[in-house]
Amino acid sequence: MKKILSGLFSLIGILGGFIVSSLIYTISTDLITNAKNGDYAYAGYTMLTILIGTFFYMYISKIIKSIINSKNGNIIDSKIEKINLLLYIITLLVSGYFILSNRTTGDTPLFTIIIVGIFSIILAIRLYTWDKFYYEFYLAPIKLNKNLDKNILKENKKRLLFNILGLIVGAIFTLLIIPIHRKIFSCNLVSDKEINNVLRIILIFGICALLLFVIDMIIMKISKKNYNKKYKYYYTIKDYFVDSFHIVYTLLSYILFVFVLKINPYLALLYTFVIKIIINIFLPPSFNPDFKPTISFSYSHLLKDNHSNSMDDIKFGFLSDGSSYFSMDLGNGISTTTFTNKDGEKTDVTSFDITDNLTYKKINKR
């Protein structure tokens, strides 16, 4: 099963490359003959179109990866993702070149595909390495092993409910933007046309922020009621709502802005992004209600003789779960640490690196 799913995810890269390269057909070749510096204009529009397609391909592949991993464990790892990305770029460039060769003549196909290739590779790699973009979505598996603990199954049903709720509320929020946009753009706020348009956009963004603020207040109350302290892993229950909200908004908003509001495809993506930023601000991810900031400090000096490379000889720390530690470096790669849990029980270990935000359940002496 792992090989099959990994292979299918890799093949998605080929399919994505064909689909995105086909967007070249939406660019009129009249630009080459009618526009000033036609070849450059055509290459520029083609590049922007392919970059938009690349963004949505990366986003959708991220969703597919999260769906597979949520149901089957961590099957799609970084290696498979890189293969997927490589196949996507290769297919995009090869297919794109053949499409351009059939639609244009002279040096235009080669020139255009070089421009498209450079910026597409930069964007794809940037999105892949951008942690805030490429975090996995919190998606609850629809089916879990029935032999698992009943409480865990109950928690998963909560997560699934929050996923569904996020999809519904996200769709409603996105659909509301359409009548709001039309109503506000039918009003004249000031006499100056340009200032009027700016004020309209600001007002739309302000209304979106207000709606999101209300949604966040409601979902926070629901999340707190469903928070189970026994299963601390599930403190992120709100994230299942937020991620589903982002999925439906990101994919649906662009379609509506282009085909319903008739906004320029390039401006539509900017419009989508600005509101997405507002969503990040007013509908933020969840936080651990039991979290306490970690306070740590260290005293360090250079040791002489055989330990001349040792630093940070004495370390003190108070961890977020209420525990603390005292650590002393004895030499290169050798340290002794006294770990005290929140109940006051002490454990001495050697050569043990303390890591912030790590939950310690059991430590064996070495």
N, C-alpha and C positions, 0 to 999 in steps of 0.2 A: 504493500500500500504506500509506503514512504517513497519508493522509487517511482511509482505511478504518479503520485501527486507532485513530486519534485519535477518529473518530466513534463507534466501538464503545465506547471507554473513556468517552466523554461520556455515551452511552446507559446505561452501567452505573449512572451517577448516578441516572437516572430509575427504573431497575429497583430499585436499592437503596432509594430513597425509598418505593416502593410496598411492598416487603417489610417494611421496618422499621415503617412506619405500620400495617401489618397486625397488628403485635404488640399493638395496642390491643385487639384481640379477646380477648386473654388476661386482660384486667383486668375483673373482675366489676363490673357496674353496681350490684350490691347494696350496694356501699360507699356509694353516694350516699344511700340510704334507711336503711341499718342503722348506719353508723358515725357517730360524733359529728363534726360539721362535714364531712358526707359529700362535698360538692363539693370541699373542699380535700384530703380523703383520696384521692379518686378522681384528682384532678389530680396529686397527689404520686406515687401509684403509677404513673400513666401516664407521668409525666416520667422516673422512674427506669428504667422499662422501655424507653422510647425512647432514653435515654442509653446503656443497655447495647447496644441495637441499633446506635446510632450508632458506638460504640466499635468493635464488630466489623465494621461496614461499612467504616470508615476503615482498619482493619487489613487486611481482605480486599482492598480496592481498592489498598492499598499493595503487596500481594503480586502482584496482577494487573499493576500498573504495572511492577514489577521483572521479571516474566516477559516482558512485551512488550519492555522495553528491553534485557534480556539477549540476546534473540534477534535484535532488529532495530535496535539502537543506541538513541540517546536520542530516541525518537519522542515519548514522553509527557513533555512539558516542563511547566514551572510554569503556563503559560497554559492548557493542556489540563486540568491538575489543578484549577485554579480553576473552569473551566467545569463539570467533573465535580462539584465540591463545591457550586457554585451550583444546578445541576440537582437534586442530591440534596436540598438544603434546601427548595427550592421544591416539589418533588414530595412530600416528607415532610409539609410543612405543609398543602398543598392536599388531599392524600389523607387526611391525619389529620383534617382538619376535617370532611370529608364522612363519614368513618367515625364520628366523634363525634356528628355531627348525626343519624345513623341510630340511634345507641345511647342517646343522652341527649337531654334537653330543656332548655328555658329558656336561661339564660346559660352553662350548663356547657360546651357545645362551644367557644364563643369563649374563655371564661376558661381552659379547659384547654389549648387550642392555643396561646394566648399564653404560658403558663407553659412548655409544651413547647418552643415556638419559641425563646424567649430562651435557655434552658439548652442546647438542642441546637446552636444557632448558636455559642454560647460554646465548647462542647466541641469541635465540629468544627473551628473556627478554631484553637483551642488545639492540637489534635492535629496540624493541618496545619503550624503554625508551630513546633511543638516538635521541634527538630532530633534529639534522642535517640530520639524516637518515629518520626519520618518519614524517617530515613535509608533509602536503598534497601537491600533485602536483597542479599546476595551470592548470586546464583543463576547457575549455569553453564548456558549454552545447550546444549541437547541436540545441535544440529547447528551446525557452524561451516563457514565457507567452506573447502572442501577444498584450495584453492590456498594457504592460509596455511602458514607454516613448520611443519615436522613437530614441532619442539620445542614450539611454541605449542599445537598440537593435543594433544600429549601432556600439557601442563600443564592444558589444559581438561578432559581426561579425569580428571585428579586432582581438579579442582574439582568435577566432576559426581559423582565417587565420594564426596567429602566431603559433598556435598548429600544424597545417598542415605543415607549413613551417619548423618547428623544426623536425618533423618526416622525411620529405624529405631530408633535409640537414644532419640530424643525420645519416640516412641510407647511403647517399653518402659518408660521412666522414668515416663511419665504413667500407664500401666496399673498399674504397681507401687504407685502412691499409693493405689489403691482397696483392695487387701488389707491394706496397712499401716494405712490409716485404720480399717478395720473391726476389725482385730486390736487396735489400741491402744485404740479406743473400747469394746472388750469387756472391758478390764481396769480394775480400780479401783485407782488409785495411792494415793489418800488418801480419808478418809471424807467430807470436805466436797465436795459435788457441784460447786459452782462452781470451786473450786480444782482439783478433779479434771479438769474439762474444760479449764481453762487449761493444766495440765501435759500433758494429752494432745496438745493442739495444738502446744505447744512441742516435745514429743518427736517429733511428725510432722515438724515443720520441721527439727529436728536431724537426723533420719534422711535427709531430702531433701538437706540440706547435705552430709552424709557421702557419699551416693551421687554427688552432683555433683562433689565433691572427687576421688573416684576416677575418674570419667569424664574430668575435666579432665586428670588426670595421664596417663591412657592416651592421650587425643587429642593432648596436647602431644608425647608421644614419637612418635606417628605423624606429626604435622605436621613435626617437626624432621627426620625421615627423608625426608620428601617435599619439603622446602624446597629450592628451586633458586635459588642465588645469582645465576645468570646473568640470571634474570628477576625482578628485585626487585619488580615489580608483584604477583607471586604470593606474597609473604611473608604475605599475609592468608589463606592457604589454610585456616587453622583457622576463619576467619569463615564459610566456606561450611558448615561443620559446625554452628557455633553458631546461625547464622540459620535453618537448616532445623530445628534442634532447637527454637528458639523458635516457629516457625510451627506445628509439629505440637502442641507443648505448649499454646500459647495457645488454639488452636481445639478441641483434643480435651479438655483438662482441664475447661473450663466445661461441656461437654456431659455428661461423666462425673459431675461434681460435682452437677449438677442432676438428671439422669435416673437415675443409678445410686446415688449416695449420698443422693439426695433432700434435698440442702441447699437452703435458701431461695435463689431466683435472685439476690437482691441480695447475700447473704452469700457465695454461690458466686463472684461476681466478685471480691470482696475476697480470698477464699481463693486464687483464681487469681493475683491481683496480688502477694500476699505471697510465694508460691512463685516467681513470676516475678522478684521482686527478689532472692530467694536464688539463683536461676539466674544473674542478672547478676553477683552477688558471687563465686560459686564456679565459674562457667563463663564467665569473661570473654572478650571478643574477643581476637584475636591481637595480637601486637606485632612490630615489625620487629626481628629479632635483630641487625641491624647498626646499630640506632639509637644515636646518641650525642647526649646533650642539647646543645642549642645554647646557647652562652654569648655574650652580646653586651652591650656597654655603649656609652655615647655621652657626649661632652662637648658641652655646648651653651651658647650665650650669644646675646644679641641683637646683631645687627649694626646699625650706624648707617647713615645716609644712605639710599641707594636700596634697601637690603636690610633694612629695619627689621622685616619680618615673617618673616625667616628664623630657623629654630630648628634645633637638633641639627646643628651645623656639622661635627662630626667624629664618625664612627661606626666602631666596630670590631666584628667578629663572627666567631665560629667556628661553622660550620654542621655539621649532623648527619652529612653525608657526608664529613667530613674536610677540607672546603675552608674558606677564610676570606676576609674582605674588609676593605678600608679605604676609607671613603667620606668625601668632604668636600663640603659645600654651598658653592657659589659665589654663589648668589643665589636668588631666587624661581624654583623649577622647574628650576634648573640645578645639577647636581652631577657630580662626577667620582669614579669608583669604580675601585679596583684589585682585581680578583678573582683569587684564587690558588687553583687547584684542588688536589686531594689529592696530585698529582704535582709540585707546586711551579711549575707553569706559570702565568704571569701574563697577564692581559688587562685593558687599560684601556678603560673605557667612560664615556660621559657621560650624564647625566639618566637613570640607571638605578636603579630602586628594588629593593633586595635584599629578597626575601621569604623568611621562615623556612620550613624543610621543603620547599624547592623543589629538585628535582634539575636541576642545570645540565649540559646535554650539549654545548651549543655557544653561544658568545656572539660576535656579530659586532661589530666596532668601528663606532661611529656618528659 
